[in-house]
Amino acid sequence: MGKKNLRKSRKKGLPPGTLVYTGTHTSVRVAVHTMRYNDAECQEQHKYHSDWRPSPSYVLWIDVRGLTDTELIERIGADFALHPLALEDVLNTQQRPKMEEYDQVLLFVLHNLRYDAASSELRSEQIAVFLGQHFVISFQEDPDDTFRSVRERVRQGLGRLRRKGADYTTYTLLDTVVDNYYTVLDDIEGALSELEDLIYQPTTTNHIKARIFNIKRALAHFRRLLMPLRDASLRLYRTEVNLIDDANRLYLRDLADHVIQILDGADNCREILSGIEALYQAEVSNRLNNVMRLLTIISTIFIPLSFIAGIYGMNFDHMPELRWRYGYFLVLAFMAFSAGGMLFYFRRNRWL
């Protein structure tokens, strides 16, 4: 919570449209990869070159990794007439997934996710994709290249990327991120299965409680990102701007279907976790009952023994058994027989 408040305070008092990076990757060196391609050829540069302009003869894709260089981002925005509020959303990394229209430019914001099995935490990276006339501009917060596979497909001319327009490239980028959600969902399901097995093992209860809490928090984070993403993907499919070819709307509908399917899977995981939590509470209660039963049996066994010992511990002068030669051994034998009889009774009734 403190980190979030710190990020928000960086923009306090600034006018709308001011470009301030609010994320945590402040030491990341910005890398730019530019590609322009069509069905016949593909050219690329490892820097931003303002001379490469959108053209009907090819698709221009600019990929920016790292958001710390606000001057570069502002220059790209000026060259492609990107709205300052849209650029502000790119740098404000606490955005909900959304789709917005800005004067013949579409902005789509979503988050790339990774599930950390060791800490049971969900780590996210904000990704923003602009779609304009014959150009696509993507911004990745993390230096790791999420779109490496897409770039390789463009180089090798695999699939439909080189034959279709900028709208299909945008779909491919979004689909790459959404497909990664299936991996996240599989990782969470694996963690739930492992947690279910862990309940019946003699593990410390604090460890299991912490795992349940962390997975529940990760699922809540996952669903909090999926629900607006579902709405944004459906809105992208239904939008009537001329930036999207009608032939490519089927792919956008498929993208929205994938998001809905993943959201259903997250809901199913939440129900499974609720069942595991109830099972854990029942197992803890059962263990406590077993301990209480054992203590009760021990107390029950020692009650008559204490009673006998208490009788012969009284300080009266005239007690007939005190003068018996074998009185001590007879009392011990009776106490042992009493304890043994109760143990036999408890075991016969399967209380032990």
C-alpha positions, 0 to 999 in steps of 0.5 A: 500500500505504501508503494502505491501511495508513493507512486500516486504522489509523484503526480500530485499537483501536476496538470493532466497530460504530464508525462511521469512514470509511476512504475517501479522499474526506474533503473531499466534502460529503454530499448526501442525496436522498429520494424516495417514490413509487408508481404514481400520484405521486412526491415528493422532497426534497434532504435527509434528513427523518425524518418520511418513514417506510416505508409499504405505499402507496409506496416510500421511497428515500434516496440518500446521496452522500458518507460523511464525515458519520458522525453523519447515517449513524448517525441514518439507521441508528437511524431504520431499525433498521440493524445497526451492523455493517452501517453499519460495512461501509458506511463501510469502503470496502475491502469485498469485494462481498457480500450480507448479511442483518440482521433483515429488512434486506438489505445489498448492497455492490459497487463502481462502476468507471471505467477511466482510459485515460490511466493504464491504472488502474481507479478504484473507488467503493464503493456500499452498498444496503439493502433493507427493508420498503418502503424502499431506502437507498443510499450512494455514496462519490463525489459524482458521482451514479451513480443520476441516470438511475434518479432521472430514470426515477422522476420521469418514471414510465418503465418498471416502477419506479413500479409495483413495490416496493422490491426492484425498485428495489434491482435497478435500482440494482444493475443500473445499476452492473453495466451500467457494467461493460460500459463498463469491459470495452469500455475495457479491450478498446480499450486492449488493441487499441491496445497490440497495434498499439503493439508494432509501432511504434518506441516505447520498450520501457519505455513498452509494458512500463509499459502492459502492467503497468498493464493487467494490474493493472487486470484483476486488480483487475477480476476481484478485484471480479467474483468475489465479486460473482458469488457475492453476486448468485447469493446474492441471487437464491436468498435466501428472505427475504420482502423479494423478490417471486417475480416479481422474482427473474427480474430478479435472475437476469438480474443474476447472468447479466450479472455472469458474462458480464462475468467471462468477458469479463475472463478473455478479456481476461486471455488476450489480454493474456498473448498480447500480452505474449508477442508483445511479448517475441518482438518485443523478441527479434526486434529484438535479433536484428536488431541482433546480426545487423547487428553480426555482419555489420559485424564479419565485413566488417571481419575480413579488412580488419583482417587485411590491414591488420595484415599490412602494418602489420608492421615488417619491412624486407623486404616486396616490396609496400612498394616497389611503385609502385601497391601501396597502391592495389592493397591498397585495391582488394582490400579494397574488393572483399572488402567489396563481395563479402561485402555482395553475398553477405549481401544475396543470402542476405537477411541484410541 
